[in-house]
């Protein structure tokens, strides 16, 4: 006999969600508890990992700023205006989310390495192939859709009428956006920046193809993890992984805590 | 003051068709119409949020059709307030003056002055979200008025408020208009707002202004079937109110109608719902204060109810149920007695 106090569907599905949660926690604990605390500390403070932290922070902060400068205006246009080809633009701009990062990296490598435009940039001293600049380009390309999507939905949630009113109170179009819409989009903007930055720190595939995995040169935390793993240096690899895990947890917390209504 | 000439705009869902409108300085114009009539889009086009497809907008002799909203000095208040949530009430009210780069001392002075006029000076430090609907709308009105606009546009400013707050703010709007003499265009679908606020009323339908004039004239002499059925108001009478023996008497074309409510000694509109008027062959002895004798001029049978028009010197409409009418057994041209209570006479 079935009993409404004891639905098997409820129990089975809740059980499934707990199983998944448990699985994730086990994996994370396995990584961080593998080496002793002292070994972990020594590895994290080693010059190579310090370099990787520095490289990761630098590239991810710059790529996040680029995403803000380019994706926020684009998101505004997609939220506010209707124009020819908007549907196609929307669909294509989401593409990097689904595209395997290695494919994106290959495209970037061909763009900066073989085209006239890439060569012209190289002649001006902006070399992207096998340099930290390449890492920034990879992070930007793979992660701007996060910034774009969150900001687009944030702008869409703010009624155009706020800007209308601001304009009747003497604002130009730009002032209305600057003094009203952007402050109102604050929490969405903050959440989008944190997610874009965290994704940038973890970017591996696209960066691997365009910037290579060169120790002491294009060695970010994921690259350090990969390089040390391939030459059996488990403790160093785990120390890089641990830092990535911490960044992931903190940024996810910030996103959920301060992200407000923003959704990916 | 403001003149629109054959203004047209097609926004798909909403449309504006050849709207020609003349607004005189200091007047309070109320535009009323069903949902989707294009009322909001008319205001938004006048404010300059989008260019019209054709037509012209002239303000004080100057063609402003294509100049940006910021240079028009036309302010807008929406139904849902649109206060900037990241700013305090004071910063909201001072927003426009700050944009005009006025000095902070002056902004502060003007803001407080305006807040006092709208009785929200005790709320200046608060964020909009902590205010009640009525308070938020007062703040939004203050934010517009402080700009000393050439024209103030109100888009259903009272529709989001509950009954009592609405009545209060409506009276307030009248008072503020009397004090500031600002030219107002007010959109609504509420008839009371027309009668208590409007110098003139315009009726809008399907993107067009179908009739414009003073409220009495428009409601008494609708120019089309649509207006008649849209206004749908029977028994609207203009008269002067005075107190007699603790009850108010309204003098309408020489006839006295008694009402339980009165707003002081002045010109008022009185309405009586047709179903509140009782018809009888002989005079009825009852506590009802109003009793008239008249002649039936028209009988309309629409199945469910019978609508009877009686001339008692002024035309009065009564609605009866089919059974009530059958019992009465009367025909056009016959004499009939009308009875209704003082509490059935609504005054505004």
Interface residues (C-beta under 8 A of the other chain):
Chain A: X159 X161 X162 X164 X165 X166 X167 X168 X169 X170 X171 X172 X173 X175 X179 X180 X183 X184 X186
Chain B: X44 X47 X48 X49 X68 X69 X70 X72 X74 X75 X76 X78 X80 X82 X84 X85 X86 X95 X96 X99 X100 X143 X144 X147 X149
